[in-house]
C-alpha cells in the first residue's frame, strides 16, 4: 500500500508486483517503472522520507522484488489488502487502485503541476489525468474563484491617481471621455 501511495504505481502484476530493486536508483532518488500496458518506461521521483524507508526494506529483501512475501515475489495482493483494510478499521469499499488515485489527487490538491502528475502516472495525455482525477478534487472551483483579484472602485482609482501625483483634473477628464 505504501509503495502504491508514494509512487502512483498501478497495482497488480503489470507494475507494482513486477517492480524490482534494480529499478530503484537510490543515488538519483528515482524509480524506473515499466508499464506493460503501454510498453514504456517512466521515471518517478521518490520522496526522500520514503526513499530511506525503501533503502531499509531493500536490506531485508531476498527475492529482488520490491513487494515480496517470505522471500518470494507475489502474483496477487488482493487478500492481503483486504486484511490490511480490516485491521485498519476501513469499512467502506476500497480497492488498491484507489491508492493510485489518492497519489494523484493529493499531489494536485497540494498544487503539483498537472502535466508532472500525468507523467508520473504514466497517462498518455494530460487530459486523461484531468478527466480521471478532477472529480476527486472537492473545492477546486471555489479555490479557483478566490484567486481572482478584486476590482477597484472609482474612488480607489481616483485615490491611486492622486497618490501618484496626477492632477485631479486628469482623472475627471478621463472619466468624462468614456
MODELLER restraints for C-alpha pairs under 7 A, 6 or more apart:
rsr = mdl.restraints
at = mdl.atoms
rsr.add(forms.Gaussian(group=physical.xy_distance, feature=features.Distance(at['CA:4:A'], at['CA:11:A']), mean=6.77, stdev=0.5))
rsr.add(forms.Gaussian(group=physical.xy_distance, feature=features.Distance(at['CA:4:A'], at['CA:99:A']), mean=5.97, stdev=0.5))
rsr.add(forms.Gaussian(group=physical.xy_distance, feature=features.Distance(at['CA:4:A'], at['CA:100:A']), mean=5.99, stdev=0.5))
rsr.add(forms.Gaussian(group=physical.xy_distance, feature=features.Distance(at['CA:5:A'], at['CA:99:A']), mean=5.22, stdev=0.5))
rsr.add(forms.Gaussian(group=physical.xy_distance, feature=features.Distance(at['CA:5:A'], at['CA:100:A']), mean=6.04, stdev=0.5))
rsr.add(forms.Gaussian(group=physical.xy_distance, feature=features.Distance(at['CA:5:A'], at['CA:102:A']), mean=6.82, stdev=0.5))
rsr.add(forms.Gaussian(group=physical.xy_distance, feature=features.Distance(at['CA:5:A'], at['CA:103:A']), mean=5.24, stdev=0.5))
rsr.add(forms.Gaussian(group=physical.xy_distance, feature=features.Distance(at['CA:6:A'], at['CA:103:A']), mean=6.67, stdev=0.5))
rsr.add(forms.Gaussian(group=physical.xy_distance, feature=features.Distance(at['CA:7:A'], at['CA:44:A']), mean=6.67, stdev=0.5))
rsr.add(forms.Gaussian(group=physical.xy_distance, feature=features.Distance(at['CA:8:A'], at['CA:100:A']), mean=4.65, stdev=0.5))
rsr.add(forms.Gaussian(group=physical.xy_distance, feature=features.Distance(at['CA:8:A'], at['CA:103:A']), mean=5.35, stdev=0.5))
rsr.add(forms.Gaussian(group=physical.xy_distance, feature=features.Distance(at['CA:8:A'], at['CA:104:A']), mean=6.93, stdev=0.5))
rsr.add(forms.Gaussian(group=physical.xy_distance, feature=features.Distance(at['CA:8:A'], at['CA:121:A']), mean=5.89, stdev=0.5))
rsr.add(forms.Gaussian(group=physical.xy_distance, feature=features.Distance(at['CA:9:A'], at['CA:15:A']), mean=6.42, stdev=0.5))
rsr.add(forms.Gaussian(group=physical.xy_distance, feature=features.Distance(at['CA:9:A'], at['CA:16:A']), mean=6.12, stdev=0.5))
rsr.add(forms.Gaussian(group=physical.xy_distance, feature=features.Distance(at['CA:9:A'], at['CA:100:A']), mean=6.23, stdev=0.5))
rsr.add(forms.Gaussian(group=physical.xy_distance, feature=features.Distance(at['CA:9:A'], at['CA:121:A']), mean=6.93, stdev=0.5))
rsr.add(forms.Gaussian(group=physical.xy_distance, feature=features.Distance(at['CA:10:A'], at['CA:16:A']), mean=6.01, stdev=0.5))
rsr.add(forms.Gaussian(group=physical.xy_distance, feature=features.Distance(at['CA:10:A'], at['CA:97:A']), mean=6.80, stdev=0.5))
rsr.add(forms.Gaussian(group=physical.xy_distance, feature=features.Distance(at['CA:10:A'], at['CA:100:A']), mean=6.59, stdev=0.5))
rsr.add(forms.Gaussian(group=physical.xy_distance, feature=features.Distance(at['CA:11:A'], at['CA:96:A']), mean=6.24, stdev=0.5))
rsr.add(forms.Gaussian(group=physical.xy_distance, feature=features.Distance(at['CA:11:A'], at['CA:97:A']), mean=6.12, stdev=0.5))
rsr.add(forms.Gaussian(group=physical.xy_distance, feature=features.Distance(at['CA:12:A'], at['CA:76:A']), mean=6.37, stdev=0.5))
rsr.add(forms.Gaussian(group=physical.xy_distance, feature=features.Distance(at['CA:13:A'], at['CA:75:A']), mean=6.02, stdev=0.5))
rsr.add(forms.Gaussian(group=physical.xy_distance, feature=features.Distance(at['CA:14:A'], at['CA:35:A']), mean=6.59, stdev=0.5))
rsr.add(forms.Gaussian(group=physical.xy_distance, feature=features.Distance(at['CA:14:A'], at['CA:36:A']), mean=5.66, stdev=0.5))
rsr.add(forms.Gaussian(group=physical.xy_distance, feature=features.Distance(at['CA:15:A'], at['CA:33:A']), mean=6.84, stdev=0.5))
rsr.add(forms.Gaussian(group=physical.xy_distance, feature=features.Distance(at['CA:15:A'], at['CA:34:A']), mean=6.48, stdev=0.5))
rsr.add(forms.Gaussian(group=physical.xy_distance, feature=features.Distance(at['CA:15:A'], at['CA:35:A']), mean=6.03, stdev=0.5))
rsr.add(forms.Gaussian(group=physical.xy_distance, feature=features.Distance(at['CA:17:A'], at['CA:67:A']), mean=6.03, stdev=0.5))
rsr.add(forms.Gaussian(group=physical.xy_distance, feature=features.Distance(at['CA:17:A'], at['CA:74:A']), mean=6.18, stdev=0.5))
rsr.add(forms.Gaussian(group=physical.xy_distance, feature=features.Distance(at['CA:17:A'], at['CA:75:A']), mean=6.54, stdev=0.5))
rsr.add(forms.Gaussian(group=physical.xy_distance, feature=features.Distance(at['CA:18:A'], at['CA:65:A']), mean=6.98, stdev=0.5))
rsr.add(forms.Gaussian(group=physical.xy_distance, feature=features.Distance(at['CA:19:A'], at['CA:65:A']), mean=5.98, stdev=0.5))
rsr.add(forms.Gaussian(group=physical.xy_distance, feature=features.Distance(at['CA:19:A'], at['CA:66:A']), mean=5.79, stdev=0.5))
rsr.add(forms.Gaussian(group=physical.xy_distance, feature=features.Distance(at['CA:20:A'], at['CA:64:A']), mean=5.66, stdev=0.5))
rsr.add(forms.Gaussian(group=physical.xy_distance, feature=features.Distance(at['CA:20:A'], at['CA:65:A']), mean=4.22, stdev=0.5))
rsr.add(forms.Gaussian(group=physical.xy_distance, feature=features.Distance(at['CA:20:A'], at['CA:66:A']), mean=5.20, stdev=0.5))
rsr.add(forms.Gaussian(group=physical.xy_distance, feature=features.Distance(at['CA:21:A'], at['CA:64:A']), mean=5.71, stdev=0.5))
rsr.add(forms.Gaussian(group=physical.xy_distance, feature=features.Distance(at['CA:21:A'], at['CA:65:A']), mean=5.92, stdev=0.5))
rsr.add(forms.Gaussian(group=physical.xy_distance, feature=features.Distance(at['CA:21:A'], at['CA:66:A']), mean=5.67, stdev=0.5))
rsr.add(forms.Gaussian(group=physical.xy_distance, feature=features.Distance(at['CA:23:A'], at['CA:31:A']), mean=5.68, stdev=0.5))
rsr.add(forms.Gaussian(group=physical.xy_distance, feature=features.Distance(at['CA:23:A'], at['CA:32:A']), mean=5.14, stdev=0.5))
rsr.add(forms.Gaussian(group=physical.xy_distance, feature=features.Distance(at['CA:23:A'], at['CA:33:A']), mean=6.92, stdev=0.5))
rsr.add(forms.Gaussian(group=physical.xy_distance, feature=features.Distance(at['CA:24:A'], at['CA:30:A']), mean=6.12, stdev=0.5))
rsr.add(forms.Gaussian(group=physical.xy_distance, feature=features.Distance(at['CA:24:A'], at['CA:31:A']), mean=4.36, stdev=0.5))
rsr.add(forms.Gaussian(group=physical.xy_distance, feature=features.Distance(at['CA:24:A'], at['CA:32:A']), mean=6.35, stdev=0.5))
rsr.add(forms.Gaussian(group=physical.xy_distance, feature=features.Distance(at['CA:25:A'], at['CA:31:A']), mean=5.95, stdev=0.5))
rsr.add(forms.Gaussian(group=physical.xy_distance, feature=features.Distance(at['CA:29:A'], at['CA:45:A']), mean=5.89, stdev=0.5))
rsr.add(forms.Gaussian(group=physical.xy_distance, feature=features.Distance(at['CA:29:A'], at['CA:46:A']), mean=5.40, stdev=0.5))
rsr.add(forms.Gaussian(group=physical.xy_distance, feature=features.Distance(at['CA:29:A'], at['CA:51:A']), mean=6.84, stdev=0.5))
rsr.add(forms.Gaussian(group=physical.xy_distance, feature=features.Distance(at['CA:30:A'], at['CA:43:A']), mean=6.38, stdev=0.5))
rsr.add(forms.Gaussian(group=physical.xy_distance, feature=features.Distance(at['CA:30:A'], at['CA:44:A']), mean=5.50, stdev=0.5))
rsr.add(forms.Gaussian(group=physical.xy_distance, feature=features.Distance(at['CA:30:A'], at['CA:45:A']), mean=4.25, stdev=0.5))
rsr.add(forms.Gaussian(group=physical.xy_distance, feature=features.Distance(at['CA:30:A'], at['CA:46:A']), mean=5.27, stdev=0.5))
rsr.add(forms.Gaussian(group=physical.xy_distance, feature=features.Distance(at['CA:31:A'], at['CA:43:A']), mean=5.59, stdev=0.5))
rsr.add(forms.Gaussian(group=physical.xy_distance, feature=features.Distance(at['CA:31:A'], at['CA:44:A']), mean=5.39, stdev=0.5))
rsr.add(forms.Gaussian(group=physical.xy_distance, feature=features.Distance(at['CA:31:A'], at['CA:45:A']), mean=6.43, stdev=0.5))
rsr.add(forms.Gaussian(group=physical.xy_distance, feature=features.Distance(at['CA:31:A'], at['CA:46:A']), mean=6.91, stdev=0.5))
rsr.add(forms.Gaussian(group=physical.xy_distance, feature=features.Distance(at['CA:32:A'], at['CA:41:A']), mean=6.46, stdev=0.5))
rsr.add(forms.Gaussian(group=physical.xy_distance, feature=features.Distance(at['CA:32:A'], at['CA:42:A']), mean=5.73, stdev=0.5))
rsr.add(forms.Gaussian(group=physical.xy_distance, feature=features.Distance(at['CA:32:A'], at['CA:43:A']), mean=4.52, stdev=0.5))
rsr.add(forms.Gaussian(group=physical.xy_distance, feature=features.Distance(at['CA:32:A'], at['CA:44:A']), mean=6.57, stdev=0.5))
rsr.add(forms.Gaussian(group=physical.xy_distance, feature=features.Distance(at['CA:33:A'], at['CA:41:A']), mean=5.45, stdev=0.5))
rsr.add(forms.Gaussian(group=physical.xy_distance, feature=features.Distance(at['CA:33:A'], at['CA:42:A']), mean=5.37, stdev=0.5))
rsr.add(forms.Gaussian(group=physical.xy_distance, feature=features.Distance(at['CA:33:A'], at['CA:43:A']), mean=6.15, stdev=0.5))
rsr.add(forms.Gaussian(group=physical.xy_distance, feature=features.Distance(at['CA:34:A'], at['CA:40:A']), mean=5.84, stdev=0.5))
rsr.add(forms.Gaussian(group=physical.xy_distance, feature=features.Distance(at['CA:34:A'], at['CA:41:A']), mean=4.43, stdev=0.5))
rsr.add(forms.Gaussian(group=physical.xy_distance, feature=features.Distance(at['CA:34:A'], at['CA:42:A']), mean=6.65, stdev=0.5))
rsr.add(forms.Gaussian(group=physical.xy_distance, feature=features.Distance(at['CA:35:A'], at['CA:41:A']), mean=6.02, stdev=0.5))
rsr.add(forms.Gaussian(group=physical.xy_distance, feature=features.Distance(at['CA:42:A'], at['CA:120:A']), mean=6.99, stdev=0.5))
rsr.add(forms.Gaussian(group=physical.xy_distance, feature=features.Distance(at['CA:42:A'], at['CA:122:A']), mean=6.60, stdev=0.5))
rsr.add(forms.Gaussian(group=physical.xy_distance, feature=features.Distance(at['CA:43:A'], at['CA:120:A']), mean=6.85, stdev=0.5))
rsr.add(forms.Gaussian(group=physical.xy_distance, feature=features.Distance(at['CA:44:A'], at['CA:120:A']), mean=5.45, stdev=0.5))
rsr.add(forms.Gaussian(group=physical.xy_distance, feature=features.Distance(at['CA:61:A'], at['CA:71:A']), mean=6.89, stdev=0.5))
rsr.add(forms.Gaussian(group=physical.xy_distance, feature=features.Distance(at['CA:62:A'], at['CA:71:A']), mean=4.97, stdev=0.5))
rsr.add(forms.Gaussian(group=physical.xy_distance, feature=features.Distance(at['CA:63:A'], at['CA:71:A']), mean=5.24, stdev=0.5))
rsr.add(forms.Gaussian(group=physical.xy_distance, feature=features.Distance(at['CA:63:A'], at['CA:72:A']), mean=5.28, stdev=0.5))
rsr.add(forms.Gaussian(group=physical.xy_distance, feature=features.Distance(at['CA:63:A'], at['CA:73:A']), mean=6.37, stdev=0.5))
rsr.add(forms.Gaussian(group=physical.xy_distance, feature=features.Distance(at['CA:65:A'], at['CA:73:A']), mean=5.74, stdev=0.5))
rsr.add(forms.Gaussian(group=physical.xy_distance, feature=features.Distance(at['CA:67:A'], at['CA:73:A']), mean=6.29, stdev=0.5))
rsr.add(forms.Gaussian(group=physical.xy_distance, feature=features.Distance(at['CA:67:A'], at['CA:74:A']), mean=6.92, stdev=0.5))
rsr.add(forms.Gaussian(group=physical.xy_distance, feature=features.Distance(at['CA:68:A'], at['CA:74:A']), mean=5.84, stdev=0.5))
rsr.add(forms.Gaussian(group=physical.xy_distance, feature=features.Distance(at['CA:101:A'], at['CA:133:A']), mean=6.69, stdev=0.5))
rsr.add(forms.Gaussian(group=physical.xy_distance, feature=features.Distance(at['CA:104:A'], at['CA:117:A']), mean=6.34, stdev=0.5))
rsr.add(forms.Gaussian(group=physical.xy_distance, feature=features.Distance(at['CA:105:A'], at['CA:133:A']), mean=6.34, stdev=0.5))
rsr.add(forms.Gaussian(group=physical.xy_distance, feature=features.Distance(at['CA:105:A'], at['CA:136:A']), mean=6.68, stdev=0.5))
rsr.add(forms.Gaussian(group=physical.xy_distance, feature=features.Distance(at['CA:105:A'], at['CA:137:A']), mean=6.45, stdev=0.5))
rsr.add(forms.Gaussian(group=physical.xy_distance, feature=features.Distance(at['CA:108:A'], at['CA:114:A']), mean=6.79, stdev=0.5))
rsr.add(forms.Gaussian(group=physical.xy_distance, feature=features.Distance(at['CA:109:A'], at['CA:137:A']), mean=6.77, stdev=0.5))
rsr.add(forms.Gaussian(group=physical.xy_distance, feature=features.Distance(at['CA:114:A'], at['CA:126:A']), mean=6.90, stdev=0.5))
rsr.add(forms.Gaussian(group=physical.xy_distance, feature=features.Distance(at['CA:115:A'], at['CA:126:A']), mean=5.69, stdev=0.5))
rsr.add(forms.Gaussian(group=physical.xy_distance, feature=features.Distance(at['CA:118:A'], at['CA:126:A']), mean=5.51, stdev=0.5))
rsr.add(forms.Gaussian(group=physical.xy_distance, feature=features.Distance(at['CA:118:A'], at['CA:129:A']), mean=5.55, stdev=0.5))
rsr.add(forms.Gaussian(group=physical.xy_distance, feature=features.Distance(at['CA:123:A'], at['CA:129:A']), mean=6.57, stdev=0.5))
rsr.add(forms.Gaussian(group=physical.xy_distance, feature=features.Distance(at['CA:158:A'], at['CA:171:A']), mean=6.50, stdev=0.5))
rsr.add(forms.Gaussian(group=physical.xy_distance, feature=features.Distance(at['CA:162:A'], at['CA:168:A']), mean=6.61, stdev=0.5))
